[in-house]
Amino acid sequence: MSERRPSSEIWIKRLPQNEGKKAGDFCTLKIELFPARFWALKWEPSSTLFYRQPSIQSEKRSEYWLTRFRVRVNGKWLGDRAKYVTYTKEQILERYFR
């Protein structure tokens, strides 16, 4: 990939494959987390590029940049509501590990 930003965390989830393959074969799901702060300079108060808009208040906006992540799964960015969709770790865990 041509992504120049380093991911802060990489999670691997192994999934059983049963599409005509032998039982016991596994494929992997590579989940990369990138802190939302990497895209903070692209944000403007009226921007539609972000889904889950950061707050206008500076304290809440600082918390937003620290607690939310963009997610890339197997090389594809997650989300289709906007160009930059961000999630909390709890949302990511619930989606892929529960």
C-alpha positions in Angstrom: 0.0 0.0 0.0 1.1 3.5 -0.5 -0.1 4.7 2.9 2.6 6.8 4.4 1.0 7.1 7.8 2.0 4.3 10.3 -0.9 2.4 11.8 -1.0 2.6 15.6 -2.3 -1.0 16.0 -2.8 -4.0 13.8 -5.3 -6.7 14.8 -5.4 -10.1 13.1 -8.6 -12.2 13.1 -8.5 -15.7 11.7 -11.6 -16.9 9.9 -12.5 -20.4 9.0 -12.9 -20.9 5.3 -15.4 -23.4 4.1 -15.8 -22.4 0.4 -14.7 -25.8 -1.0 -11.5 -25.9 1.0 -10.3 -28.4 3.5 -11.7 -28.1 7.0 -9.3 -26.3 9.2 -7.9 -23.9 6.6 -8.0 -20.4 7.8 -7.9 -17.0 6.2 -7.0 -13.8 8.0 -8.6 -10.5 8.4 -6.0 -7.7 8.9 -7.5 -4.7 10.8 -5.3 -1.6 10.9 -6.2 1.3 13.1 -5.0 4.8 12.3 -5.5 7.6 14.8 -8.0 10.3 13.5 -5.5 13.0 14.4 -3.6 12.1 11.2 -6.5 13.8 9.3 -7.1 16.7 11.7 -5.7 19.3 9.3 -8.3 18.3 6.7 -11.2 19.1 9.0 -13.2 22.3 8.8 -16.3 23.2 10.8 -18.6 22.9 7.8 -16.8 20.0 6.2 -18.8 17.0 4.9 -15.6 14.9 4.5 -16.0 13.4 8.1 -18.7 11.2 9.4 -19.1 11.7 13.2 -18.2 15.3 13.0 -15.8 16.6 15.6 -17.3 19.1 18.0 -16.8 22.8 17.6 -15.7 23.0 21.3 -12.0 22.6 21.5 -11.9 20.2 24.5 -14.4 17.8 22.9 -12.6 18.1 19.6 -9.3 17.2 21.2 -10.9 14.2 22.8 -12.3 13.2 19.4 -8.9 13.2 17.7 -7.4 11.1 20.5 -10.2 8.5 20.9 -11.3 7.8 17.3 -9.6 5.9 14.5 -9.9 5.3 10.8 -10.0 1.6 10.0 -8.5 -0.3 7.1 -9.5 -3.9 6.7 -7.4 -6.0 4.2 -6.2 -2.8 2.5 -9.7 -1.1 2.1 -10.8 1.8 4.2 -13.9 1.0 6.3 -17.0 3.2 5.9 -19.1 4.6 3.1 -20.9 7.6 4.6 -18.1 10.0 4.0 -14.5 10.1 2.9 -13.2 9.9 6.5 -15.3 7.7 8.7 -14.0 7.3 12.3 -14.7 4.7 14.9 -13.9 4.2 18.6 -12.1 1.0 19.6 -15.3 -0.3 21.3 -17.2 0.0 18.0 -14.4 -1.8 16.1 -14.2 -4.6 18.7 -18.0 -5.1 18.7 -18.1 -5.2 14.9 -15.3 -7.8 14.4 -14.8 -9.7 17.6 -18.2 -10.2 19.2 
